[in-house]
Amino acid sequence: MFRFRRLAALVLTGALLSGLGTVQAAEPALLPESAALSSGDSGPLPVDFDSLSYDTEHVQAFLSDCEDFQALLDSSASITTISTACMALYVDYLSLYTEYSVCSVHYYRDPASYEADYLAFTFLFTRAGQAYQDAVHGMFRSDSFTDAYAAADGDLEELEELEELLDDYLDESITDEQLDLMDQESALVAGYWNALTAEYTATLPGSDRTWTREETESDPDLSDEDYWTLLSALAQARNAAAGPYLLELSSLRREIARSSGYDSVLDYYYETYYGRDYGREESEALFSYVKEHIVPVYSAYAAYYAAVCAGEEALNRYDGQGQAGKLAAVGPVIGQIAPELGELFDYMVESNLCDIERSDTKLDVGFTISLPSYRSAFLFDSPQGGYYDISTLIHEFGHFSAYCAAPSVNFSYDTAETHSQGLEALSLRYADQLFGEAGDAFRGADLYALLHAVVDGCLYGEFQVEFFDMEDPTLQDVNRLFRTLAQEYGYVYATDSDEAYDWVEVNHTFESPFYYISYATSALSALDLFLASQDDYQGAVDTYLNLIRLSDESGYRETMARAGFPDVFQEETVSGVGGELSGYLYTDLYGLYDLEDHWALPEIGALVSAGLIGGTGDGFQPSAPVSRAALCTILYRAEGQPQPDAESSFSDVAADAWYADAASWAAESGITTGTGGGFSPDVPLTRESLALLLYRYAGEPSHSGGLSSFSDADTVSPWASQAVAWAVEQGILLGSDGRLNPTGGASRAEAAVMLFRFFSQAAGEAAA
């Protein structure tokens, strides 16, 4: 596949050369200068995508024109003739680039029908780009051009500066060997897609029936064990078919890197494909920061998603609507974020520059591709249903707006992903408008998705780094590598195998190696923008629009710094995002508003995310006393809420009380015997009585703990002494200033901290 940065560099060439001649754009900008996001004549041109086509004969004609241009350089043509001819090549090249994009859209709409066209156009377009590059290089190295430029009273020093600037963007000529390698690469990627999209079947042990993925997902009679067995078998079949393409691509890409003078495949892609202003060292540091500061928050949002979002039917409100309905819902939101973005959205719709209709022939991808002849783009998505279709539309429109309004199409990939994910973050202000009462569920789901982008971006980024460090790996080696890394990023597998198979479904690993980290860096920037918007929404919008205005050829870190974003490669930035998002989850999404900046928020949050504890209907009330009913209910939930053998025998527990089953279970399990024949559900627990309940729940384990180090040890009640000594030994009960205060009341916050310590200790023992 032809490299994006070379394509963008060639477009840049034409822009720089525009000062050498008198050729002007044939059509005016669509938006007035006052409405454009950037200065000058920027803005998209009128176009109707449905009227666009592609033709490989145009490429052949362009190649001939490049040869004619080389001949012109050997003549005594004037500077006006040469610059006019060069600008004509530039305009024609933009047209070919646009045709290539049109061909690509048709391919992704229906790969079976357009694969041959796509491969043929890619083959020729690669050569057209090289021919154009050679023509530009030839012009600057031509004595006749330099003489003609001087004869026209041109500034030769200025010309040298222009040539030097172009050399920063234009690579050396591609050899025939490299062209052949790139053709092989395109063919392997096409083979991967065929393998990925093929239908696979699996059987259960002792059964002759076969299941497809769709049949497995929709069969209500499958047990959990059979369901996971089938999914694993189907994933393994797809992995066995698609995975070997990566092994072949690995060897091929090593050759491509070496042919360009690189020993490191990572350095080759980071520098030549993505133009990154960071390298392996910064990437590996980010991987470690994310594991420490983001993965725990991601897990907490995953729990919120499972408890609140996954079953929220209102998030599916657009499922019955086609493209028109979704565009009608999202358009007003975009206009409210920023009127200039709303104008671009209307332009996109009116110009047929998007396809988000459902189709059985589409490849399962979403993307936005440039149409440089019109300073525009095309937005593509294969909708999956649910809220995700709305998120994807907003995400991809962020790309679309940057293609139309940024001063250059040569912005870095990380910057490009911030365009999209940043717009997602800003759109959450209008979640209630899009989803009504399910607005918070949408916010939680989208923040979960952005955190997922951070975690997965680093997971696949690290996976690709480690993969290219491997010497002649087998597919099994690669599967094991991915599973090991995935578990480091918090993923849990339902099968006992030491291999993971589903990584082949991420096409970037095959099509765009080392790309995925861009999702992590940009999502961190987007999340930071979301957090900033909570305090100053218009300021955050201005920062986002400023980012688009400043998105030029500079690297990601430089661009983000100029736009006012913090550096995501600094640990304090990553830890700050993680900490603030954790607070937002509990105080805003869970509605526990009284926990903002609370000292026990990490422990309370963990229990809330685990579904063990919740609010009171009026915040969390962390300073309120914890009752016997509340504590037994928490332990009952931790045990999986088993059905008691009989109703409660306690006289003060009504059969329909919210804690009735918990009280019965606690009595049957020997955790509590009540108080004088009653359960005393509302009686506040003391610190020692709470320790006793935990001690009994743990099975009254033996211990060697003592209380002699505490000055008030003699105030511990005899019936609680063993439990308190055990709790101190286990680090569940710590005391303060040398005192235990055993008969003092336990607040809800203190109880949550003790429970967190208890469950953490139990989890550690289970893992050991």
Helices and strands as residue ranges (DSSP letters): H 4-17, G 18-20, G 49-51, H 56-73, H 79-109, H 111-140, H 143-151, H 156-167, H 176-197, E 202-203, E 210-211, H 213-218, H 224-259, H 265-268, I 269-273, H 280-293, H 295-304, I 305-309, G 313-316, H 323-337, H 339-350, E 354-355, E 366-371, G 372-374, E 376-381, H 388-405, H 413-427, G 428-430, H 431-435, G 436-438, H 439-469, H 475-488, G 502-505, H 508-511, H 517-535, H 537-550, H 556-563, H 571-584, I 585-589, G 593-595, H 601-609, H 628-638, H 660-668, H 687-697, G 713-715, G 718-720, H 721-729, H 748-767
